[in-house]
Amino acid sequence: SAVGMNSAIMPQLVTTLSKEVAQFLKVGPHQVTERYALSEGFPKPIRLPSVADVRGVPRWRAMEVVQWSEKHREGSPTSRGGRPRQAA
């Protein structure tokens, strides 16, 4: 059970819903599920079984989402950067 687990691994067990991921990334929940979750390298979701929804609601480990976002920080070795915006 989680009660007896070492507290050092607890952050790995924390899962978050798409609306919480969206709040962290400062985007809408739909963008999380329809864009980022489908992109290469985004953490795989955890889908707990549910009676109402056979596949379950997608959840992600918070630490994995943070690590993914850090890889996309401007100037990081794995960041592709964005394309320059056109002047209006």
Rosetta silent file (secondary structure, phi, psi, omega in degrees, C-alpha in Angstrom):
SEQUENCE: SAVGMNSAIMPQLVTTLSKEVAQFLKVGPHQVTERYALSEGFPKPIRLPSVADVRGVPRWRAMEVVQWSEKHREGSPTSRGGRPRQAA
SCORE:     score description
SCORE:     0.000 S_00000001
   1 L     0.000  159.294 -177.631    0.000    0.000    0.000 S_00000001
   2 H   -67.257  -23.021 -177.699    1.039    3.616   -0.513 S_00000001
   3 H   -62.587  -39.631 -176.630    1.041    4.237    3.244 S_00000001
   4 H   -89.031    0.786 -176.228    4.162    2.164    3.801 S_00000001
   5 L   -77.137  152.801  175.705    6.058    3.433    0.742 S_00000001
   6 L   -63.453  130.687 -177.134    9.174    5.540    0.919 S_00000001
   7 H   -64.807  -18.043  179.433    8.198    9.218    0.574 S_00000001
   8 H   -66.107  -26.016 -179.882   11.025    9.729   -1.949 S_00000001
   9 H   -96.298   -6.258 -176.565    9.030    7.874   -4.622 S_00000001
  10 H   -58.188  -40.347  179.061    5.662    9.479   -3.890 S_00000001
  11 H   -58.177  -29.247  178.156    6.010   12.295   -6.498 S_00000001
  12 H   -68.685  -23.025 -177.123    6.277    9.588   -9.159 S_00000001
  13 H   -89.109  -14.950 -177.590    2.881    8.256   -8.086 S_00000001
  14 L   -69.635  125.008  176.078    1.022   11.568   -8.300 S_00000001
  15 E  -113.541  158.035 -175.940   -1.231   11.641  -11.331 S_00000001
  16 E  -138.709  147.325  179.781   -3.033   14.594  -12.754 S_00000001
  17 E   -82.101  165.764 -177.698   -6.027   15.121  -15.015 S_00000001
  18 H   -59.112  -33.586 -179.811   -5.903   16.956  -18.347 S_00000001
  19 H   -68.458  -32.111  177.325   -7.383   20.122  -16.778 S_00000001
  20 H   -74.373  -37.990  174.823   -4.537   20.191  -14.220 S_00000001
  21 H   -62.708  -42.654  179.305   -1.941   19.586  -16.936 S_00000001
  22 H   -60.545  -42.447  178.235   -3.596   22.409  -18.905 S_00000001
  23 H   -61.701  -42.903  179.149   -3.339   24.761  -15.929 S_00000001
  24 H   -62.634  -43.696 -177.212    0.360   23.945  -15.561 S_00000001
  25 H   -84.063   -7.394 -179.317    1.032   24.474  -19.290 S_00000001
  26 L    62.943   44.609  176.361   -1.264   27.548  -19.433 S_00000001
  27 L  -136.028  175.308  177.628   -3.411   26.062  -22.225 S_00000001
  28 L   -81.264  154.553  179.016   -6.922   24.630  -22.461 S_00000001
  29 H   -57.424  -35.643 -179.960   -7.694   20.996  -21.519 S_00000001
  30 H   -62.523  -37.619  178.956   -8.731   20.269  -25.114 S_00000001
  31 H   -65.815  -33.985  177.586   -5.254   21.296  -26.309 S_00000001
  32 H   -64.536  -52.064 -174.396   -3.713   18.840  -23.848 S_00000001
  33 H   -75.398  -31.530 -175.183   -5.808   15.865  -24.989 S_00000001
  34 H   -97.954  -15.527 -178.458   -5.968   16.689  -28.708 S_00000001
  35 L  -120.850  -66.064 -173.801   -2.495   18.122  -29.313 S_00000001
  36 H   -67.112  -43.279 -178.079    0.150   17.510  -26.678 S_00000001
  37 H   -63.061  -22.778 -179.970   -0.986   14.039  -25.571 S_00000001
  38 H   -93.049   -8.466 -176.323   -0.773   12.900  -29.197 S_00000001
  39 L   -81.703  152.788 -179.999    2.663   14.383  -29.836 S_00000001
  40 L   -63.239  133.204  176.667    5.843   12.337  -29.864 S_00000001
  41 L    93.478  -14.868  178.119    7.592   12.285  -26.526 S_00000001
  42 L   -70.765  141.923 -177.996    4.622   13.345  -24.375 S_00000001
  43 L   -55.998  143.363  177.590    4.215   10.997  -21.388 S_00000001
  44 L   -70.248  139.350 -179.982    1.871    8.060  -21.924 S_00000001
  45 L   -74.527  157.714  171.492   -1.396    8.413  -20.000 S_00000001
  46 E  -103.255  127.022 -179.668   -2.502    6.189  -17.151 S_00000001
  47 E  -120.732  102.943  178.228   -6.086    5.029  -17.638 S_00000001
  48 L   -75.790  139.918 -179.644   -7.669    3.572  -14.535 S_00000001
  49 L   -63.138  147.760 -178.294  -10.616    1.262  -15.258 S_00000001
  50 L  -143.140  146.454  178.213  -14.046    2.745  -14.762 S_00000001
  51 L   -69.786  -45.053 -177.151  -17.576    1.352  -14.886 S_00000001
  52 L   -72.297  -36.856 -176.968  -18.967    4.373  -16.751 S_00000001
  53 L  -127.506  104.704 -172.721  -16.018    4.776  -19.121 S_00000001
  54 L   -54.431  -42.387 -179.060  -14.325    1.506  -20.035 S_00000001
  55 L   -75.550  -24.908 -177.093  -11.014    3.173  -21.060 S_00000001
  56 L    82.981  159.534 -179.929  -10.953    5.488  -18.071 S_00000001
  57 L   -78.004  133.766  179.845  -10.026    9.146  -17.911 S_00000001
  58 E   -68.232  138.613  175.774   -6.421    9.849  -18.948 S_00000001
  59 E  -134.489  153.445  179.281   -4.090   10.879  -16.143 S_00000001
  60 E  -129.321  150.275  172.617   -0.392   11.670  -16.223 S_00000001
  61 E   -70.219  124.720 -176.713    2.372   11.562  -13.640 S_00000001
  62 H   -55.292  -43.662 -177.601    2.959   15.203  -12.770 S_00000001
  63 H   -62.622  -36.648  178.540    6.740   14.771  -12.676 S_00000001
  64 H   -66.759  -37.802  178.367    6.760   13.287  -16.199 S_00000001
  65 H   -66.693  -41.853  178.307    4.785   16.257  -17.549 S_00000001
  66 H   -61.776  -45.967  179.659    7.201   18.670  -15.863 S_00000001
  67 H   -61.644  -41.509  177.831   10.189   16.800  -17.333 S_00000001
  68 H   -61.051  -44.868 -177.938    8.556   16.853  -20.791 S_00000001
  69 H   -65.536  -35.115  178.863    7.928   20.595  -20.560 S_00000001
  70 H   -65.050  -31.221  177.845   11.551   21.244  -19.518 S_00000001
  71 H   -67.027  -19.305 -177.687   12.740   19.510  -22.689 S_00000001
  72 L  -104.827   11.686  176.206   10.839   22.146  -24.662 S_00000001
  73 L   -65.599  136.618  179.923   12.289   25.142  -22.859 S_00000001
  74 L   -56.542  130.691  179.963   13.664   27.620  -25.381 S_00000001
  75 L    92.193   -9.529  178.387   17.361   27.038  -25.811 S_00000001
  76 L   -74.085  155.324 -176.446   17.330   23.471  -24.477 S_00000001
  77 L   -59.751  -28.252 -177.329   19.142   20.873  -26.637 S_00000001
  78 L   -98.457   -2.354 -179.699   15.871   19.079  -27.496 S_00000001
  79 L   -75.517  131.749  176.602   13.754   22.180  -28.118 S_00000001
  80 L   -88.853  -11.591 -178.109   12.817   22.697  -31.742 S_00000001
  81 L    70.726  176.220  178.376   11.741   26.241  -30.968 S_00000001
  82 L  -109.386  166.142  176.207    8.851   27.867  -32.724 S_00000001
  83 L   -84.488  147.613 -178.115    8.650   29.426  -36.091 S_00000001
  84 L   -61.342  141.583  179.097    8.841   33.214  -36.070 S_00000001
  85 L   -78.928  147.084  177.336    5.488   34.975  -36.044 S_00000001
  86 L   -78.212  141.141  176.891    4.553   37.167  -38.990 S_00000001
  87 L   -68.955  140.791 -177.266    4.206   40.869  -38.255 S_00000001
  88 L   -77.411    0.000    0.000    0.567   42.003  -38.343 S_00000001
